[in-house]
Amino acid sequence: MKYFFLVFLLLFAGCVGEEQPEEPVQPEVPEEPETSKYYFGIVPTPKTTPATDLTGAYEETGEICDIVEIWPEPSTIGAYDSLKRSRVITGSRVYGLKVILNMNFYTFEQVPGEGLKIVVNSPQGYEKNLSDPEFREAYVNDAKKIAEEFQPEYFSLGNEVSAYYMAYPEDFDNFVSLYNEAYDEIKEVSPNTKIFVVFSQNQMEETDSWEIINEFKLDLLVFTTYPWKFYDTPEEIPDNYYSKLETYSTKPIAFTEIGWPSDSSVDASEKEQADYLRRFDELTEDMDIEFVNWLFLHETEISGTMASISDSATGTIALKKSDGTEKEVYSVWTNLKN
């Protein structure tokens, strides 16, 4: 799921940037949400029928959300130059959106004879090795330059890092030390930026690897969460499914990706999708939550390499259909925010 999300934003971030004003919008220090709950966010996928309108998607996101996630291309070394060119951060702030900026140290690649594998996300000229001094220095420097230039409200330095832990547990300490070094460097130039890595709640549940959380310097404890992979209906989600997350850290909780599909191919429906959001709100009512990011604004098709990573039903985890028609979950979302 997260990799389609990443690729979508990579494809369209430049398009948004081309239409933005030249003068930067100065960032503000994150403050308490205007709602009594948390900041609301979404991936601004445009409607695709009858025509793509990315600018309209960002404008609507600004109307129904507080935050937006940004993935530069590349999301590793070179991200700073990409963000300077695209001006997507400036564009997002034009619409009143706080930004969650993402870098990632790994990606998926087709490896001859081995198929699709997780590999270190290094550009040409660098080893695919987290212990390589040149890679580490360049990764940290890029993150620091981004923080100093753009002062992002939120900055993730690794998406669903639990996936890398599952693939290469013996190498995980190399990432932990890389992250903690970058954390310190970012804080020197942008002390108000909230820094974190993202864990997959699904993966953590499957592997019972909660102890890795304590290895990181974190301003927030952040997850992606897709309980539809485990439960047939939202009602089956245990009462402590989200509240137990608070036992692993004293930091506020946040979610960069939540959602439930509405695709009949996985025995889901619009009603279940709306019921999930209501259930999520019920189960997190007494929690200290910073932000919640639903996956998509408009339904979108998953194809190509992404189809081998994500279930096709993932494309239906959206507030609206591809033609802009509101789904049941849309009114639940806007009512919660207001």
Kinemage of the C-alpha trace (Angstrom):
@kinemage 1
@onewidth
@group {chain A} dominant
@subgroup {mainchain}
@vectorlist {calphas} color= white
{ca met a 1} P 0.000 0.000 0.000
{ca lys a 2} L 2.600 2.511 1.050
{ca tyr a 3} L 4.626 2.014 -2.123
{ca phe a 4} L 1.762 2.872 -4.435
{ca phe a 5} L 1.109 5.871 -2.242
{ca leu a 6} L 4.753 6.889 -2.614
{ca val a 7} L 4.837 6.423 -6.377
{ca phe a 8} L 1.613 8.367 -6.882
{ca leu a 9} L 3.006 11.392 -5.122
{ca leu a 10} L 6.292 11.114 -6.977
{ca leu a 11} L 4.494 11.197 -10.313
{ca phe a 12} L 2.406 14.249 -9.534
{ca ala a 13} L 4.445 16.396 -7.142
{ca gly a 14} L 6.204 18.142 -10.008
{ca cys a 15} L 2.895 18.963 -11.679
{ca val a 16} L 1.693 20.719 -8.572
{ca gly a 17} L 4.933 22.650 -8.254
{ca glu a 18} L 4.735 24.095 -11.742
{ca glu a 19} L 1.576 26.005 -10.901
{ca gln a 20} L 2.685 27.470 -7.573
{ca pro a 21} L 3.777 31.045 -6.869
{ca glu a 22} L 7.473 31.851 -6.696
{ca glu a 23} L 7.417 33.458 -3.257
{ca pro a 24} L 7.684 30.871 -0.453
{ca val a 25} L 5.035 30.710 2.217
{ca gln a 26} L 6.692 30.835 5.616
{ca pro a 27} L 6.017 27.737 7.736
{ca glu a 28} L 4.369 27.981 11.113
{ca val a 29} L 5.265 26.043 14.228
{ca pro a 30} L 2.795 23.124 14.641
{ca glu a 31} L 0.096 24.132 17.065
{ca glu a 32} L -2.952 22.483 18.532
{ca pro a 33} L -5.511 21.407 15.894
{ca glu a 34} L -8.482 23.694 15.450
{ca thr a 35} L -10.681 20.642 15.940
{ca ser a 36} L -10.890 18.965 19.328
{ca lys a 37} L -9.466 15.770 17.868
{ca tyr a 38} L -6.330 15.955 15.720
{ca tyr a 39} L -5.066 17.139 12.371
{ca phe a 40} L -6.809 15.504 9.414
{ca gly a 41} L -4.902 14.598 6.265
{ca ile a 42} L -5.249 12.727 2.992
{ca val a 43} L -3.360 11.888 -0.203
{ca pro a 44} L -4.752 14.343 -2.811
{ca thr a 45} L -5.371 11.862 -5.630
{ca pro a 46} L -7.261 13.689 -8.417
{ca lys a 47} L -10.422 12.443 -10.020
{ca thr a 48} L -9.618 10.637 -13.264
{ca thr a 49} L -12.984 10.786 -15.018
{ca pro a 50} L -13.652 12.800 -17.014
{ca ala a 51} L -10.255 14.476 -16.546
{ca thr a 52} L -7.354 14.664 -14.125
{ca asp a 53} L -7.309 17.813 -12.002
{ca leu a 54} L -4.456 17.688 -9.495
{ca thr a 55} L -4.730 21.364 -8.590
{ca gly a 56} L -8.390 20.850 -7.749
{ca ala a 57} L -7.485 17.839 -5.611
{ca tyr a 58} L -5.044 19.918 -3.576
{ca glu a 59} L -7.574 22.720 -3.247
{ca glu a 60} L -10.208 20.301 -1.957
{ca thr a 61} L -7.677 18.721 0.372
{ca gly a 62} L -7.115 22.166 1.841
{ca glu a 63} L -10.873 22.477 2.420
{ca ile a 64} L -11.363 19.152 4.223
{ca cys a 65} L -7.911 18.558 5.744
{ca asp a 66} L -5.164 20.208 7.768
{ca ile a 67} L -2.105 18.320 6.514
{ca val a 68} L -0.739 16.666 3.380
{ca glu a 69} L 2.047 14.130 2.874
{ca ile a 70} L 4.858 14.945 0.458
{ca trp a 71} L 7.248 12.441 -1.121
{ca pro a 72} L 10.061 13.971 -3.176
{ca glu a 73} L 11.542 12.138 -6.157
{ca pro a 74} L 13.980 10.760 -5.276
{ca ser a 75} L 12.959 10.227 -1.666
{ca thr a 76} L 16.543 9.494 -0.686
{ca ile a 77} L 19.773 11.362 -1.507
{ca gly a 78} L 18.790 14.097 -3.958
{ca ala a 79} L 15.479 14.863 -2.270
{ca tyr a 80} L 16.568 18.406 -1.408
{ca asp a 81} L 17.205 19.376 -5.038
{ca ser a 82} L 13.906 17.778 -6.076
{ca leu a 83} L 11.935 19.786 -3.519
{ca lys a 84} L 13.647 23.002 -4.583
{ca arg a 85} L 12.619 22.384 -8.203
{ca ser a 86} L 9.025 21.324 -7.623
{ca arg a 87} L 8.030 23.939 -4.994
{ca val a 88} L 5.426 21.431 -3.818
{ca ile a 89} L 5.908 22.465 -0.188
{ca thr a 90} L 5.172 26.082 -1.081
{ca gly a 91} L 2.157 24.948 -3.087
{ca ser a 92} L 0.769 22.894 -0.211
{ca arg a 93} L 1.067 25.815 2.173
{ca val a 94} L -0.766 28.039 -0.305
{ca tyr a 95} L -3.773 25.795 0.342
{ca gly a 96} L -3.305 26.157 4.100
{ca leu a 97} L -1.861 22.680 4.564
{ca lys a 98} L 0.845 21.685 6.989
{ca val a 99} L 3.286 19.208 5.464
{ca ile a 100} L 4.438 15.744 6.427
{ca leu a 101} L 7.686 15.386 4.516
{ca asn a 102} L 8.987 11.886 3.826
{ca met a 103} L 12.383 10.446 3.023
{ca asn a 104} L 12.963 6.705 2.789
{ca phe a 105} L 16.159 4.690 3.009
{ca tyr a 106} L 14.867 1.597 1.192
{ca thr a 107} L 12.801 0.738 -1.852
{ca phe a 108} L 11.690 -2.278 -3.882
{ca glu a 109} L 13.644 -3.409 -6.931
{ca gln a 110} L 13.530 -6.363 -9.298
{ca val a 111} L 16.754 -8.249 -8.609
{ca pro a 112} L 17.824 -10.679 -11.364
{ca gly a 113} L 17.275 -14.238 -10.225
{ca glu a 114} L 15.667 -13.144 -6.952
{ca gly a 115} L 12.551 -11.229 -7.970
{ca leu a 116} L 11.171 -8.204 -6.147
{ca lys a 117} L 13.288 -7.379 -3.104
{ca ile a 118} L 13.779 -4.658 -0.521
{ca val a 119} L 17.047 -2.849 -1.201
{ca val a 120} L 18.784 0.238 0.158
{ca asn a 121} L 17.495 3.283 -1.713
{ca ser a 122} L 20.794 4.685 -2.959
{ca pro a 123} L 21.342 6.662 -6.176
{ca gln a 124} L 24.036 5.817 -8.682
{ca gly a 125} L 27.492 6.325 -7.234
{ca tyr a 126} L 26.610 5.090 -3.756
{ca glu a 127} L 26.699 1.570 -2.381
{ca lys a 128} L 23.436 -0.112 -1.468
{ca asn a 129} L 24.736 -0.472 2.039
{ca leu a 130} L 23.544 1.326 5.185
{ca ser a 131} L 27.009 1.056 6.712
{ca asp a 132} L 28.669 2.836 3.777
{ca pro a 133} L 30.109 6.126 5.168
{ca glu a 134} L 29.511 8.060 1.950
{ca phe a 135} L 25.848 7.013 1.747
{ca arg a 136} L 25.284 7.833 5.406
{ca glu a 137} L 26.893 11.271 5.181
{ca ala a 138} L 24.969 12.206 2.036
{ca tyr a 139} L 21.630 10.959 3.432
{ca val a 140} L 22.022 12.930 6.650
{ca asn a 141} L 23.210 16.054 4.815
{ca asp a 142} L 20.233 15.960 2.448
{ca ala a 143} L 17.809 15.629 5.351
{ca lys a 144} L 19.500 18.502 7.179
{ca lys a 145} L 19.392 20.802 4.136
{ca ile a 146} L 15.694 20.040 3.636
{ca ala a 147} L 14.942 20.829 7.260
{ca glu a 148} L 16.927 24.066 7.218
{ca glu a 149} L 15.389 25.308 3.956
{ca phe a 150} L 11.756 24.295 4.412
{ca gln a 151} L 11.278 23.957 8.179
{ca pro a 152} L 8.710 21.146 7.699
{ca glu a 153} L 6.124 20.746 10.404
{ca tyr a 154} L 6.647 16.973 10.300
{ca phe a 155} L 9.530 14.918 8.912
{ca ser a 156} L 9.569 11.133 8.483
{ca leu a 157} L 12.972 9.552 7.804
{ca gly a 158} L 11.720 6.037 7.107
{ca asn a 159} L 8.386 4.592 5.999
{ca glu a 160} L 7.173 1.299 7.487
{ca val a 161} L 10.646 0.595 8.800
{ca ser a 162} L 9.286 -2.634 10.242
{ca ala a 163} L 9.424 -4.025 6.682
{ca tyr a 164} L 13.189 -3.541 6.579
{ca tyr a 165} L 13.498 -5.099 10.027
{ca met a 166} L 11.581 -8.151 8.843
{ca ala a 167} L 13.800 -8.491 5.761
{ca tyr a 168} L 17.190 -7.700 7.312
{ca pro a 169} L 17.079 -7.836 11.136
{ca glu a 170} L 20.876 -8.120 11.255
{ca asp a 171} L 21.237 -4.763 9.452
{ca phe a 172} L 18.587 -2.843 11.331
{ca asp a 173} L 21.019 -1.294 13.813
{ca asn a 174} L 22.722 0.455 10.899
{ca phe a 175} L 19.479 2.231 10.070
{ca val a 176} L 18.753 3.067 13.701
{ca ser a 177} L 22.136 4.799 14.053
{ca leu a 178} L 21.653 6.578 10.707
{ca tyr a 179} L 18.243 7.855 11.776
{ca asn a 180} L 19.364 8.985 15.221
{ca glu a 181} L 22.291 10.872 13.695
{ca ala a 182} L 19.962 12.600 11.220
{ca tyr a 183} L 17.524 13.398 14.047
{ca asp a 184} L 20.210 15.331 15.928
{ca glu a 185} L 21.361 17.205 12.818
{ca ile a 186} L 17.808 18.225 11.883
{ca lys a 187} L 17.054 19.489 15.365
{ca glu a 188} L 20.064 21.812 15.161
{ca val a 189} L 18.611 23.700 12.178
{ca ser a 190} L 14.869 23.150 12.639
{ca pro a 191} L 14.122 22.574 16.325
{ca asn a 192} L 10.339 22.829 15.909
{ca thr a 193} L 10.127 20.080 13.287
{ca lys a 194} L 8.635 16.880 14.669
{ca ile a 195} L 10.735 13.923 13.504
{ca phe a 196} L 9.873 10.239 13.402
{ca val a 197} L 9.895 6.969 11.518
{ca val a 198} L 6.713 5.152 10.521
{ca phe a 199} L 5.910 1.625 11.674
{ca ser a 200} L 3.355 -0.676 10.069
{ca gln a 201} L 0.902 -1.743 12.745
{ca asn a 202} L 0.014 -4.762 10.604
{ca gln a 203} L 3.649 -5.887 10.475
{ca met a 204} L 4.236 -5.203 14.152
{ca glu a 205} L 1.189 -7.283 15.047
{ca glu a 206} L 2.414 -10.157 12.885
{ca thr a 207} L 5.998 -10.188 14.157
{ca asp a 208} L 5.520 -8.964 17.746
{ca ser a 209} L 8.524 -6.695 17.242
{ca trp a 210} L 7.379 -3.761 19.343
{ca glu a 211} L 10.756 -3.529 21.078
{ca ile a 212} L 12.336 -1.827 18.058
{ca ile a 213} L 10.334 1.307 18.849
{ca asn a 214} L 12.573 2.064 21.823
{ca glu a 215} L 15.697 2.227 19.652
{ca phe a 216} L 14.683 5.512 17.990
{ca lys a 217} L 14.635 9.135 19.071
{ca leu a 218} L 11.012 9.999 18.287
{ca asp a 219} L 8.849 13.093 18.631
{ca leu a 220} L 5.766 11.072 17.689
{ca leu a 221} L 4.929 7.350 17.567
{ca val a 222} L 3.588 6.924 14.032
{ca phe a 223} L 1.889 3.997 12.269
{ca thr a 224} L 0.154 2.889 9.122
{ca thr a 225} L -2.876 0.761 9.965
{ca tyr a 226} L -5.055 -1.469 7.792
{ca pro a 227} L -7.090 -3.792 10.039
{ca trp a 228} L -9.185 -4.982 7.072
{ca lys a 229} L -6.315 -7.369 6.401
{ca phe a 230} L -7.072 -9.142 9.689
{ca tyr a 231} L -10.778 -8.604 10.355
{ca asp a 232} L -13.838 -9.203 8.198
{ca thr a 233} L -15.793 -6.247 9.573
{ca pro a 234} L -14.927 -3.112 11.558
{ca glu a 235} L -17.016 -4.402 14.473
{ca glu a 236} L -14.538 -7.266 14.918
{ca ile a 237} L -11.620 -4.933 15.649
{ca pro a 238} L -10.748 -5.424 19.341
{ca asp a 239} L -11.534 -2.586 21.724
{ca asn a 240} L -7.854 -2.173 22.635
{ca tyr a 241} L -6.548 -2.415 19.070
{ca tyr a 242} L -5.366 1.207 19.035
{ca ser a 243} L -5.210 2.123 22.717
{ca lys a 244} L -2.549 -0.535 23.324
{ca leu a 245} L -0.190 1.468 21.104
{ca glu a 246} L 0.136 3.976 23.930
{ca thr a 247} L 1.787 1.297 26.082
{ca tyr a 248} L 4.861 1.319 23.835
{ca ser a 249} L 5.726 5.009 24.181
{ca thr a 250} L 4.772 8.143 26.075
{ca lys a 251} L 4.833 10.161 22.819
{ca pro a 252} L 1.622 11.225 21.039
{ca ile a 253} L 0.352 8.747 18.435
{ca ala a 254} L -0.151 9.576 14.748
{ca phe a 255} L -1.230 7.687 11.629
{ca thr a 256} L 0.156 8.403 8.170
{ca glu a 257} L -2.152 5.854 6.520
{ca ile a 258} L -5.500 4.497 7.651
{ca gly a 259} L -8.388 3.118 5.652
{ca trp a 260} L -10.781 0.363 4.676
{ca pro a 261} L -11.595 -0.600 1.067
{ca ser a 262} L -15.041 -0.524 -0.510
{ca asp a 263} L -14.287 -3.206 -3.100
{ca ser a 264} L -16.633 -6.182 -3.363
{ca ser a 265} L -13.689 -8.332 -4.502
{ca val a 266} L -12.554 -8.413 -0.873
{ca asp a 267} L -16.114 -8.557 0.488
{ca ala a 268} L -16.032 -4.888 1.440
{ca ser a 269} L -18.544 -2.106 0.839
{ca glu a 270} L -19.014 1.629 1.193
{ca lys a 271} L -20.981 1.002 4.370
{ca glu a 272} L -18.140 -1.002 5.899
{ca gln a 273} L -15.719 1.721 4.908
{ca ala a 274} L -17.786 4.350 6.693
{ca asp a 275} L -18.308 2.021 9.648
{ca tyr a 276} L -14.550 1.594 9.947
{ca leu a 277} L -13.962 5.323 10.256
{ca arg a 278} L -16.661 5.519 12.929
{ca arg a 279} L -15.080 2.538 14.700
{ca phe a 280} L -11.629 4.126 14.461
{ca asp a 281} L -12.994 7.316 16.024
{ca glu a 282} L -14.640 5.323 18.789
{ca leu a 283} L -11.519 3.290 19.596
{ca thr a 284} L -9.195 6.319 19.619
{ca glu a 285} L -11.521 8.719 21.410
{ca asp a 286} L -9.455 8.915 24.597
{ca met a 287} L -6.033 8.733 22.969
{ca asp a 288} L -3.457 11.481 22.520
{ca ile a 289} L -3.372 11.646 18.705
{ca glu a 290} L -1.482 14.250 16.673
{ca phe a 291} L -2.767 13.535 13.150
{ca val a 292} L -4.681 10.982 11.090
{ca asn a 293} L -4.154 10.599 7.338
{ca trp a 294} L -6.767 8.718 5.288
{ca leu a 295} L -5.204 7.071 2.240
{ca phe a 296} L -6.797 8.636 -0.887
{ca leu a 297} L -9.149 11.473 -1.819
{ca his a 298} L -10.356 9.871 -5.086
{ca glu a 299} L -10.298 6.194 -6.000
{ca thr a 300} L -7.353 5.285 -8.180
{ca glu a 301} L -6.152 2.268 -10.136
{ca ile a 302} L -3.168 0.241 -8.959
{ca ser a 303} L -1.187 -1.337 -11.766
{ca gly a 304} L 2.291 -2.399 -12.857
{ca thr a 305} L 4.870 -3.207 -10.204
{ca met a 306} L 2.672 -1.715 -7.519
{ca ala a 307} L 0.050 -4.362 -8.197
{ca ser a 308} L 2.518 -7.018 -7.046
{ca ile a 309} L 2.968 -5.214 -3.722
{ca ser a 310} L -0.519 -3.910 -2.951
{ca asp a 311} L -3.955 -5.477 -3.188
{ca ser a 312} L -5.958 -3.932 -6.040
{ca ala a 313} L -8.687 -3.124 -3.517
{ca thr a 314} L -6.326 -0.592 -1.968
{ca gly a 315} L -7.239 1.840 -4.727
{ca thr a 316} L -10.771 2.035 -3.309
{ca ile a 317} L -9.596 3.321 0.080
{ca ala a 318} L -10.806 6.776 -0.855
{ca leu a 319} L -13.378 9.334 0.244
{ca lys a 320} L -14.676 9.746 -3.305
{ca lys a 321} L -15.090 7.704 -6.462
{ca ser a 322} L -12.840 8.434 -9.420
{ca asp a 323} L -15.466 10.736 -10.959
{ca gly a 324} L -15.715 12.866 -7.814
{ca thr a 325} L -18.885 11.287 -6.403
{ca glu a 326} L -18.862 11.321 -2.625
{ca lys a 327} L -18.857 7.930 -0.907
{ca glu a 328} L -20.512 7.251 2.442
{ca val a 329} L -17.221 7.722 4.259
{ca tyr a 330} L -16.869 11.296 2.936
{ca ser a 331} L -19.601 12.702 5.161
{ca val a 332} L -18.287 10.755 8.158
{ca trp a 333} L -14.839 12.272 7.564
{ca thr a 334} L -16.066 15.856 7.197
{ca asn a 335} L -18.374 15.536 10.209
{ca leu a 336} L -15.511 14.301 12.377
{ca lys a 337} L -13.277 17.134 11.249
{ca asn a 338} L -15.901 19.777 11.860
